[in-house]
Amino acid sequence: MDSKTKNRKTHEQIAAMAARAFDGMTLADSDDAVQELKEGWFNAAFLVRLADGREVVLKIAPPPGAEVMQYEKNIMATEVATMRLVRQHPAIPVPEIYFYDQAHDLCDSDYFFMAKVAGDNLEHVKEALPPETQAAIERQTGEIIREVNGFRGTSFGYDGNPDLRADTWKEAFLRIVESVLEDAARKDARFDYSYDELREVVHRHAPALEEVTTPVLVHWDAWNPNFFVKDGQVVGIIDFERALWAEPLMEAQFRPLLGEGITNQMQGYGKTSFTPAEDQRCHLYSLHLALVMHVECYYRNYDTDDIFHFSRGFIAETMAWLKAH
């Protein structure tokens, strides 16, 4: 996936960044010492081989002046802090952050090096796994996310943007949704619904948010591409950049994109039944996700319209439920 937020650097620049991070270490003397990892949609990422044989992953934030959405403000700092936090829990297999640089002299934006996960991307290998292994791994992803949600915060919202934080979840979520609509308006983004219609539906169901009183850490982006597996086990989870303090039902494991009904992920998490208010919140979170996916297309200028068309249908499906209830 190509996106204009990707801040690619030359071999020489990456060599200098690696030397700073690893006490003067040079890159391996081979043509594949630096390989771009092209699947991400936001940051530039590279697999880097050092002269001593180690393989590490380099992640670079968008370039200065890149237009990003409000919730994406300072998300690399959020990612590093969150990964270091959850790494304290042995049941959460997050790779070690080796070095984080905010100096902006060798590189014009933040970057960090982290350990390479010794496993296969779940998205790549899932269909080739035996059904029972696939189901077991899906349950493991739910178990891991439950442990992530075990971390508690002091307020709701995004660490990287004070404007998207609040003492109550209802207030924080309404601010978050409004920020997405503001981001959309800046790009004259078009929906199949008016902005006021979208706001009305969210506010009508907002009382269901009042049940949530404890902010917990939410990964939010824990889809198959962000899990790594080896020998039938989940051995890594990455991409904590969009983490926020919210409620567990905001996690990907509770979105219909991972399957209808009670999924293996839900079973692993230990949440298989939902009250009417929880159903409302799940659909509010699905609408928020669908809106984010749609508006991101206007900011990133993807080289494909797949996400644009998918998110448009996702918005329609979710709005139909919310308008009918």
RAWO-V256915 format. One record per residue. N is the residue number from 1. SS is DSSP state (@ for helix, = for strand, . for the rest). OMEGA is omega in whole degrees, 0 to 359 (none if undefined). D_LAST is the distance of its C-alpha to the last C-alpha in Angstrom with 2 decimals. Layout:
n = [N,N]
ss = [SS,SS]
omega = [OMEGA,OMEGA]
d_last = [D_LAST,D_LAST]
This chain:
n = [1,2,3,4,5,6,7,8,9,10,11,12,13,14,15,16,17,18,19,20,21,22,23,24,25,26,27,28,29,30,31,32,33,34,35,36,37,38,39,40,41,42,43,44,45,46,47,48,49,50,51,52,53,54,55,56,57,58,59,60,61,62,63,64,65,66,67,68,69,70,71,72,73,74,75,76,77,78,79,80,81,82,83,84,85,86,87,88,89,90,91,92,93,94,95,96,97,98,99,100,101,102,103,104,105,106,107,108,109,110,111,112,113,114,115,116,117,118,119,120,121,122,123,124,125,126,127,128,129,130,131,132,133,134,135,136,137,138,139,140,141,142,143,144,145,146,147,148,149,150,151,152,153,154,155,156,157,158,159,160,161,162,163,164,165,166,167,168,169,170,171,172,173,174,175,176,177,178,179,180,181,182,183,184,185,186,187,188,189,190,191,192,193,194,195,196,197,198,199,200,201,202,203,204,205,206,207,208,209,210,211,212,213,214,215,216,217,218,219,220,221,222,223,224,225,226,227,228,229,230,231,232,233,234,235,236,237,238,239,240,241,242,243,244,245,246,247,248,249,250,251,252,253,254,255,256,257,258,259,260,261,262,263,264,265,266,267,268,269,270,271,272,273,274,275,276,277,278,279,280,281,282,283,284,285,286,287,288,289,290,291,292,293,294,295,296,297,298,299,300,301,302,303,304,305,306,307,308,309,310,311,312,313,314,315,316,317,318,319,320,321,322,323,324,325]
ss = [.,.,.,.,.,.,.,.,.,.,@,@,@,@,@,@,@,@,@,@,@,.,.,.,.,.,=,.,.,.,.,.,.,=,=,=,.,.,.,.,.,.,.,=,=,=,=,=,=,=,.,.,.,.,=,=,=,=,=,=,.,.,.,.,.,.,.,.,.,@,@,@,.,.,@,@,@,@,@,@,@,@,@,@,@,@,.,.,.,.,.,.,.,.,.,.,=,=,=,=,=,.,.,.,.,.,.,.,.,.,=,=,=,=,=,.,.,.,.,=,=,@,@,@,@,@,@,@,.,.,@,@,@,@,@,@,@,@,@,@,@,@,@,@,@,@,@,@,.,.,.,=,.,.,.,=,=,.,.,.,.,@,@,@,=,=,.,.,@,@,@,@,@,@,@,@,@,@,@,@,@,@,@,@,@,@,.,.,.,.,.,.,.,.,@,@,@,@,@,@,@,@,@,@,@,@,@,@,@,@,@,.,.,.,.,=,=,=,.,.,.,.,.,@,@,@,=,=,=,=,.,.,=,=,=,=,=,.,.,.,.,.,.,=,=,=,.,@,@,@,.,@,@,@,.,@,@,@,.,.,.,.,.,@,@,@,@,@,@,.,.,.,.,.,.,@,@,@,@,@,@,@,@,@,@,@,@,@,@,@,@,@,@,@,@,@,@,@,@,@,.,.,.,.,.,@,@,@,@,@,@,@,@,@,@,@,@,@,@,@,@,@,@,@,.]
omega = [177,183,182,175,182,186,184,180,181,176,182,179,180,177,179,179,179,180,178,185,189,171,175,180,176,176,176,180,180,182,183,179,177,179,179,173,196,189,180,185,189,179,168,181,182,167,186,177,181,184,180,176,179,173,181,179,177,178,186,180,178,182,177,179,178,178,177,178,186,182,181,180,176,187,175,176,177,182,182,181,182,178,178,177,186,178,177,182,185,180,180,187,181,181,180,171,182,188,178,186,177,186,178,174,175,182,185,177,178,173,174,172,176,179,172,179,181,180,180,176,184,180,183,190,188,185,180,181,173,183,182,177,178,180,180,179,179,177,178,179,177,179,181,180,176,179,175,181,178,177,182,179,182,176,182,173,187,177,187,182,181,180,181,175,178,180,178,180,179,181,181,182,179,176,181,179,180,179,178,179,175,177,179,182,179,180,183,180,183,174,173,178,176,178,180,178,177,179,183,181,180,183,180,180,186,178,178,180,185,177,186,184,182,178,176,180,180,178,175,187,187,176,183,181,181,173,177,185,176,178,176,181,172,183,180,171,184,174,176,188,181,179,178,177,189,174,186,183,176,182,179,182,179,175,182,181,179,177,180,176,181,185,174,179,178,179,178,179,183,180,186,176,188,175,176,179,177,175,178,182,178,180,173,181,176,178,178,179,181,179,178,181,182,183,178,181,181,181,189,181,179,178,176,178,185,182,180,183,179,183,178,177,180,176,182,180,183,178,179,178,183,179,183,184,none]
d_last = [36.60,38.39,37.08,38.97,38.10,40.39,43.60,46.18,49.64,53.07,54.91,57.26,54.55,52.85,56.29,56.80,53.40,54.17,57.65,56.24,53.68,56.14,59.43,60.99,59.96,60.31,58.20,59.34,61.95,59.98,58.05,54.80,55.06,52.02,49.22,46.02,42.81,40.76,37.35,35.81,33.89,34.97,38.21,41.48,42.59,45.91,47.59,50.91,53.97,56.50,60.25,60.24,57.91,54.70,51.51,48.99,45.87,45.90,42.76,43.11,40.66,40.11,43.10,43.65,41.97,39.34,36.11,33.37,29.92,29.76,28.35,31.28,33.90,36.47,34.58,37.84,38.96,35.65,36.17,39.72,39.02,36.08,38.08,40.99,38.84,37.22,40.56,41.71,39.66,41.55,38.49,37.04,39.24,39.19,42.29,44.76,44.90,48.61,48.84,46.68,48.34,47.20,50.66,49.99,53.66,53.77,50.24,48.51,45.31,44.37,44.97,45.27,46.85,45.35,46.39,45.72,43.62,45.76,43.28,41.40,38.16,35.53,34.08,37.58,38.53,35.40,35.91,39.56,38.93,39.24,35.87,36.65,37.61,34.53,32.33,34.45,34.20,30.43,30.42,32.91,30.70,28.04,30.88,32.17,28.89,28.59,32.06,31.18,28.39,31.14,32.52,31.43,31.61,32.22,29.49,26.31,26.35,29.04,32.69,33.94,32.35,32.60,30.36,27.44,28.08,27.13,27.63,23.96,21.34,18.86,21.67,22.82,19.56,18.99,22.63,22.29,19.50,21.50,24.59,23.18,22.42,25.91,27.42,25.82,27.24,30.65,30.77,29.21,26.59,24.63,21.02,19.36,17.33,19.04,19.42,18.01,14.81,14.46,15.42,13.08,9.90,11.80,13.03,9.92,8.86,12.64,13.35,12.34,15.35,17.69,18.12,20.09,23.65,25.97,26.44,27.42,28.80,26.37,28.02,24.90,26.96,28.00,27.83,30.59,32.96,33.20,34.44,38.02,39.38,42.87,44.21,40.82,39.77,37.67,40.38,38.66,35.54,35.78,34.05,32.92,33.07,29.36,29.19,27.57,27.01,23.40,21.55,22.14,18.62,19.39,22.07,22.33,22.55,18.79,17.94,17.50,20.69,22.78,21.57,18.80,18.44,20.75,23.24,26.77,25.88,23.38,26.08,28.65,26.61,26.07,22.29,20.92,18.20,15.08,13.52,9.81,10.84,12.73,10.05,8.29,11.88,12.79,10.44,11.75,15.13,14.81,14.12,17.07,19.21,18.58,19.50,22.54,23.69,23.55,25.33,27.89,29.17,30.43,32.28,33.86,34.90,34.50,36.95,34.24,31.09,29.35,27.08,26.29,25.17,23.34,21.33,20.48,18.93,17.15,15.60,14.50,12.95,11.01,10.00,8.81,6.31,5.39,5.65,3.82,0.00]
